[in-house]
Amino acid sequence: MADPLSRRGFMGTAASAAGMASLAAARSNQADAGEVDFAFKNNVPDDLLDGRELPTFKFALDRSEGKVIGGNSGKEATVKQLPISKGIAGVSMKLEPGGMRELHWHATAAEWAFVIEGRVRTTVIDPEGRQETNDFGPGDVWYFPRGHGHSLQGMGPGTAHFILIFDNGYFSEFGTFSITDWLGHAPRALVAKNLGVPESELARLPKEEVYFARGPVPPEVPPTPLPGDLQAPPLTHKYELLKQQPHSIHRGGREWRLGADRFPISTTVTGVVLDLNPGGLRELHWHPNADEWQYVISGKVTVTLFGSHGRFRTETLERGDVGYIPQGYGHSIENASDGEPARILIGFNTGHYEAIDLSTWLAGNPSYVLEANLGLPKATIDKFPRSRTFIAPKTGAEPER
């Protein structure tokens, strides 16, 4: 990609140097704030989205190869698998009883997770040395801030399946920092000195990354951590999302929504579980402040993406597929199943949810403005919804008058 400053016509050595210094300072500030430096947010066109046609925004996540070790598996969708998904990455992970995603941390992304089936136990420690152990079942959510050390273990009786959402599309689950990868490659004498044991007692320490460890099924009551002054963190990492009442209920479906207002630790991710009745439509809308990552838990949906200048693309997503909508792009989600409900897990890379829906936008303008813009008579415009539709039923929006 060409230098962004040259595209703005900064010609001249002094001006270029000043401009580059200013941009470097801005990017440094962004990095300090934990923001990703997307080209379009600096008014520089994104080559992928700047073409005559919109790129695909679909990836068959659960049908991909991924990493499989025994009954444990992890399949990821990053910009490598889905180039449009620069703001969010995701992983579909399964753990057999006793299977463990070993102790690790993520240097470049926070982790938000939703359990689809089975039970999972997590441990996490923060920079202040505060530790929390939690058990999760279907419908539960966890959030680990960037860099916090943690592990995940299947509790049985069956396989646990959960979806991990990361607030950085360039993040790779398989490029994370694992304890065996670290200690297995560090000089043995160094590790022994750190742990205060003879070097000879570390002979069985793995020499390569284990990634998925295999241990006994964990006890129902979590054991006490190693002796020390560990305390519970001020904010819990667990939220029982589907045990709460839906955020909103409509004739075409319902939605559960979880952001930082209800789950304070989740400052960089908002999650939504969207249920669409047969024929239900999450109306045309856009998100001013976040990208959107979609995972189909059940059913089949059609997702439309609008990208300005007549560019329009529709993809059909089935169970296990992922969809991605860049920030600010218009889109909709419609249940395309044959008489069956559809459930979609949606993640946004912000702790504060924002959306502008078509029904709300039009209802906020006087009729004469809509007549002039749309070329429709007032009699037709008067039939438009006068309040937010959000999820329309199969028969179309029918708001109360």
C-alpha angles and dihedrals in degrees: 000000000000120000107278093225093056089057090060091055100250097163116169129070097245094044092046092050092049091046093049091049091051093048092047090052091049091050090048090053090049091051091050089052091050094246125146114236102232114184096227091056087063090051091256114130116248106234091217094053097034097073129105090259131039115249123239114281096190132094128177094227102173091046093054124103101245123153119313124182114170109307092342124091142171125193120183140200114200132143086284092064097027110024095193092062099085096141103046137030128191142196132201106209134183127191125190118218106294092009111134136197093219127240107294146137138217116233097190108032145039118234125231117180139189122195114223099178141350129024131290133189119207134190123195135177126196131210090267091059094252115147134202131184119193139174119221133197135180112316095020125125135206132189128197117188118231113289098012112137116238148151135209127211134184111237100192156186085157135005117300117225122191140159122232120204121195125196094228124063092204091059116107121204087209092055096057126119113263126188096233092049089053101042094036092060100036116095107278092229090055092052092047091052091050094049096040096233132116114272089236091066091061095063092113095050108124115257094206135041111283095194095177110042122195118221140149120292103274118250117260091244112055113238121240113266121249112296114279143098096292114154134187116266118251092243122047120233093214134083126173096217104173092045087068126080113267116269089234138000124207138173089256098046144301140262139214113203128190124184137147091287090070100021104037098188091060096082098151105036135055118191130203132189107202122194116193120193117221105298092006117151129205093213128242108287146134138219115233096196110032150037118244126228119192131197120183109224095178140353129018129283139183115223121197123202125196118198106174128255092063094301112145133160134183124198129184114223123195133186110312095017125125129218129190132201120190118228114282097011117131116242147150137202122217130184106243096175120124099255094318129116119248128216122200129186111213129190129192125195094233134072090222117066119219130173138162112207124203093236092053093046094052093042089055093062129073118251095250091059092051092045091054094044100042102030091230128134120254090246090064095042090052088064093059118108113275094204137032114300096187094168116026120201123238091269093055135255113330107170122179114267 
